[in-house]
Amino acid sequence: MKKYTFIKSVYDEIGEVLAISPERIETLIYANSYDDNGQSIGAQDAGDYSLHNEYCYAREDIIAALFPGREALEWVEGKKADLIPIFDYETGITEEEEEAVQDWEDKNRTNTEVEGFNFWNGHNWMSIITDDESYNGAKTHEILSENEAEYYQQILNKIKTMTGENKAGMTVYTVEHEGTGYKIIDSYFADAFEEYSINEK
């Protein structure tokens, strides 16, 4: 059986351990990940320096850099830029100015990074965040230590020669390891991002 990375939810109270492929975990831009409701985090909640974060100074800074002396009435979606300032509702800004705004955003915005992955749960995009050293509070799952991973890898290795019990949308294996019984589930449901879940019986 291949080697897995083992994780558990930081909110877990029952001790469920989830086995995933190590290559699934990658560096993500936190703003492009998703919350528990499937909503994009966005630059504002990520705390990025960006025109999309109205609580930072990016909007003031770009006005000073590209449109000194002018005051934006509001910020709207543009044709050549994701977000543009409106100074005059009748004339707007030129396409060249829009391109300059987008270029400024691309060069100056910051992107908070986290470790994890996004997945489709059948209804929404969701995110599993395993490391959030650069952003406190984003983590959803903890990666188990090397010793813990070896223990659960040994448990999974036992099902290689077993035939599981087929139930609705899943295959269930029952094993014993070092005196403790475990139930291993291979789920076929879309919201099961893991390859296996492991629970004590």
N, C-alpha and C positions, 0 to 999 in steps of 0.2 A: 504494500500500500504506500502511496506517495506520502511525503512529509507535509504536514499541515502547520499553519499558524493558528493558535488557539486564543480566542478572545471571550470576554464576558462583559455584559452591560454594566455600566457604573451605577445603574439604578436597580440592578438585579438583587432580589432577596431570596431566590430559591437555589442559587448556585449553578444555573445553567451555563454550560460551556459550549462555545460554537467553534466549529472547525472550518477554516477558509483556506483557499490557496494563498500562499505568501505573496505572489505577484499581484494580487488584487489591491494591496495597500500601496498607495502612491501619494505623491505630493499634490495637494489640491489648493486652488485659490479659494479661500474660505467664502468669499462673496459669491462664488459660483456653486456652493453647496446648498443643501436644503434642510429646513427645519422639520419638526415632527409632523407638521401639517402639509408638507410637500411644497412649501413656499420658499422661493429663493432667498438666501440670507441677504444678499445685496451689500453694496459698499458701505452703506450707513450702519447697519448692524454689525458689520465686520470691523468697523472703526477705521476704514481706509481713508487716506487722503485722496479725495476724488470729487469731481463735480456732482456725483450722485450722492454724496454725503453732505447734506445741508448744514451739519453741525461742525464741520471743519472749515478751514479758511480757503479752500480751493477756489470757490466762486469769487471771493474777494480778490484773491491773488491773480486769477486770470483776467479779471476786469482791469486791474492795475497794469497788467502786462500787455494786453491786447487792445483794451478799450478805455484808456485812461480818461478820467473826467466824466465818464458816462455811468448811469445807474440802471441796472436791470429791473424791469417791471416784473418779470417772472422768467422761469426757465422751462423750456418745452422741448419735445423731441424734434430734431431737425432732419433734413434730408441728407445732409452730408456728415452729420455728427449725431451722436446718441442724445446729446443734451446741449441746447444753445440758449444764450440769453436773449430776451426780447426787450429792446429799448423803445421801439415804436411799433404799435400794433398794425399800422398801415404799411410800413415799408419792410419791417423785419431786418435781417442782416443778409449780406451777400453770400453766394455759394463759397467764394474764396474765404470769407470770414468764418463760415461754418467749418471749412476744412482746417483752418488755422486753430479753431477751438478743439476739434477732434485731435489734431496733432499735439496740441498742448496737453490734453488729457492723457493721451497715450504715453507721452514722455514723462509726465510728472506724477501720475497717480501711483499710489502704493498698493500692493496686494498682500494682505495677510495670508500666510500659508499654513496649512495643517496637513497631517497625514491621515489617510483614510481612503474611502471610495464612495461613489454615488451608485445607486441601483434603482431600478424600476420595480415597484411592489405590486404592479397590476393596476394601480389607480394613480399613483403619484411617484415622482422622483423623490428619493430619500437619501440621506447621507449617514455613513458610519465614520465617525472621527475617532482615531486611535491615539492621536498625539496633538496637543494644542498648547505647546510651550509658549507659542507666540500670541496666543489668545486665550485668556482664562475663561473657562466655562463652556468651551465648545465640545470637549471630549464626550463621546457617547459610550465608548467601549475601551476596555483595558486589555492590552496584550499580556498574556500570561508569561511568567518567567520561563527561562530555559528548562529548569527542573520540572516545573508544572507541565510544560508542553510535552516533555518526554513521558511523563506519567500518562497524559491523555492520549499521546500517540500510541503507547502500548495498549491502551484500551481499544482504540480504533483498529489496531492491527489484528485483534482477535476476531473481527467480523469478516476477514478475508475469505475464510473457508466456511462461513456460516450462511444459511438461508434465512433471511428475515421474514417476519410476518407482514403480509400485505394488508394494509388498512386503507381507509378512504384517503387518497392523496399522499400516502406515505408508506415507507417500509420501516418496520420497527425491529430492532435487534435487542436482545437481552443478554448481558454478559456479566461476569463476576471478575473483579480484579483486586488482588490483595485484600480479600475478605469483604469487599463492598460490591453490591450489585448496581449495575448501571443500565439505563435505557438509552439506546442510541436511535435517533430518528433521522432518516433520509427523506426529507419532505419534498414534494413536487409542486407545492403551492408557490405562486409568484412572489409572495412576501417573504419567503424563506431565502434570504441571500446566502445563508451558510450552506456548506455541503453536508454537514452533519451537526446535530445538536446532541449534547450528552448531559443526562441528568441522573442523579442518584435515584434508585428505585424507592 
